[in-house]
Amino acid sequence: MDKTSLIAINKWMFFVFNFSGDFIDKVWADNPSLVNHLKSKFNSLYNHYGSYGVIPAFYGELDMNNRMKMMQWVMDNYNDEQKLKFND
């Protein structure tokens, strides 16, 4: 597997378990009416799945355009992951 894929998977996994409570506001800042809808959906899923299961469930509820938007935002903005070390 190439480094870019490994970095993306690592970043996503750390985000899944360490997301900030305002990520919906940040990802969809350009669409305030959608923010309210997505927060409602997220909160309902959080109540059902808890903190460890909410992001996969939320992601599964999004349409493809919003999945892409969320993934791009994570790749561009989430930087709290433990960095991988490659032996090149």
Residue pairs with C-beta under 8 A, 6 or more apart in sequence:
3 84
3 86
6 84
7 84
8 75
10 81
10 82
10 84
11 74
11 75
11 78
11 81
12 71
12 74
13 81
14 78
14 80
14 81
14 82
15 55
15 74
15 78
15 80
15 81
16 55
16 56
17 51
17 52
18 80
19 55
23 73
24 35
24 38
24 39
24 42
25 35
26 73
26 77
27 69
27 70
27 73
28 34
28 35
28 38
28 66
28 69
29 35
38 66
41 58
41 61
42 54
42 58
45 54
45 57
45 58
45 61
46 54
48 57
49 56
49 57
59 67
59 70
62 70
